Amino acid sequence: MPTSPHTGWWDPKVEDYRQEVRQFAEEVVAPVAGQMDRISEFDSNLLSQMKQKGLVSLLCPADQGGRDMDSLSYAVAVEELSRICGSTGITVAAANSLGVYPVDVFGSPAQRSMVLPGVAQHGEMIVFGLTEPGAGSDASGTRTNAVRNDKGWLLNGGKCFITNPHFADWIIATAVTDPKGGPRGISSFLFRKSTPGFSVGKRESKLGLHGSDTATLHFEDVQLEADAILGPEGEGFKQFMKTLDGGRISIGAMALGLAQGAYEIALRHAHDHLGLTGGIDEAQGLQFKLSDMATRIEATRHLVYNSAMLKDAGRPFAKQSAMAKLYASETGHFCTYEAIQILGMEGMLADNRVERHFRDVKLCEIGEGTSEIQRIVISRYILKEVEQMTAA
Amino acid sequence: MFDHLLTDDQRMMRDAAREYAEKRLYPNAEHYDREERLPDDLLKELANLGYFGMLVPEAHGGMALDPISYTLVIEEFSRACAGLGITVSLQNSIVAGLLVRFGTDAQQAKYLPMVASGKMGAYSLTEPDAGTDAGGIRLSAKPDGDSYVLSGSKTFVTSAGFAHFIVVFASTNPALGSKGLTAFIVDRDTPGLEVGKPEHKLGIKCSDTRGLSFSDVRIPKTNRVGDEGQGLKIALSQLDHGRLGVAAQALGIGEAALKEARQYAKQRQQFGKPIAEFQAIAFKLADMRLKLDAARLLLDRALRLQAAGERFSTEAAEAKLFASEAANWVADQAVQIHGGYGYMKEYAVERYFRDARITEIYEGTSEAQRIVISRAVLAED
């Protein structure tokens, strides 16, 4: 019998990989996770160990020397890291889903071979800049612009709430290349962080994910070569929509891990300190909370893994990944909230992990499309389905 | 508590508290949160303005406010700074309130003027193994001549860091469980009493929370509050008052969060119009108002019963439970409406989200409130 706590109709090899990441999370991440939260800084030694272990380059393709990991195993990696530390989970999720993925999928052969081998071999990191002060849920509010000149493109503007920029080696940024083009007027650019005119602003103080690096990006007359554009001109909008479809699986996995971690602590507390064994005469207020947490986590796991397996099979998965992200983040909120409730005052204390998970998981309802945006995405798919049924 | 139901005096108290809170507390609340403490001069100023003696009789230097006026002040303070709200609420309805209801004349004459003038007290019931179940209290008080000798420890004591005295519950008869509890006043400088380090918390960070340890702490018998074995009765009566304070605190946090969300939703433009014009946001705002108004009605009912001298335990539990769940939901939705900005510390909703969480835990968890309410429901026939 496998020792894994999770069983389902997925490849058992995935559970072997889970044990490998879990060991890393418990032995290497756990000892520094509380400290990273307290001092609001990612542990540099942990980051180098993550790079050595290939965690920031899991999605790097085999033709560039990468691990070419399947989406399901990757989701399990993010889940297991987040079970111990949300900041570690999101650092890995952003580096892979928002960094490696778009370069791999939209990059020219020259761009791929320029960037990805360094990612695969040395753990170089790619940062993706989309959000702006006026462009949150509505990317058409993008003000960063790229103007064609005789040397290529001149980039000006700025981005906010960007994950990992201080660790980054490469930058992807969306910019308006045709102000009259609407969504088709946005393109993506890929360039080295050291490019003159580019700078990273100060680190943001946040509700949670204190270890995770979040900052602004600034572009002041950043001169880019003509071939710095990622994919065809005007494809930026389509590219990031597709990038976010995949990214949502990893945010779902992150929320799943945070929920799982909090749930385990609450379950242990209920068993060891409150004497719960599952009997009929016990505090059902607490028993039922735990049952609901376990049920929602199990449902979340199936939603997240199913969308990953659809993606791996090359089938449409965008509706499922939006559903997975929506349900996982709300489950994460529910489970961390109830874990605090079960622990009572102890759950309020900063040295207790459920307090941290409660703050961390709130981001999952906001980042890579708020829950409201997920509901819009889902409604588009289901209403299109009903139209197709009517037409048929 | 609704404006049209208030007397002129009540409205005046509320408006004065609101003006003070907006001018003096709100602009500094973020700083207090970051520093995890309230400045001494602020506490002194509040004492000078009479805000620590709101329920103290005039003869002892207080304002002797009616419950509605008092609760309105707690709500207004909590809107601006929830950690300060609970600090003020504790001094008034818990520490001073206990002495007014159960203290001897001598105890009142000594301690009430202290509280009213800002020499604060603390209140200590909870122990590591006695949270919801007060029967688990291990702190022991043994009579010895004219004294009691206290040994054991307490946890999560609000304002312990600057309290001049602590009202503490100890077991005088362990065999009787919760019926063997007795209340005592322990002066801060009594030998053997040690105050622990401040706890770091999720929210209400500027309020002071610490543990206490008692090693053979000798106090005079005259410091006993009520009779031996009366502790549980006193504690439960205090909980009723404490719950109204937490309900007011929750309401304040919720109102503050709704205000920020409303302003942001009107001003933030996405997809070519203010986000308030999208149903997803507008309906959230509607539900936020609905829940807060319902909470206010429940609190108003409990306060009017209290003012009339009627029993209000169940009504207080209902108000506390509903208001605390409403505050958490409203603060969460306020963060959600702010999107990425709501996750950043520059925006006050980030603090409201953290501050709201405790209201479902202290003065009895939501589960404890449901126990109280369910017992009342079952006794209805």
Interface residues (C-beta under 8 A of the other chain):
Chain A: T131 G134 G136 S137 D138 S140 G141 C160 F161 E204 S205 K206 L207 G208 A283 G285 L286 H333 Y337 I340 Q341 G344 M345 G347 M348 L349 A350 D351 E355 F358 R359 K362 L363 E365 I366 G367 T370 S371 E372 R375
Chain B: T126 G131 T132 T155 F156 E199 H200 K201 L202 G203 Q269 Q270 F271 A280 I281 N328 D332 V335 Q336 G339 G340 G342 Y343 M344 K345 E346 E350 F353 R354 R357 I358 E360 I361 Y362 T365 S366 E367 R370
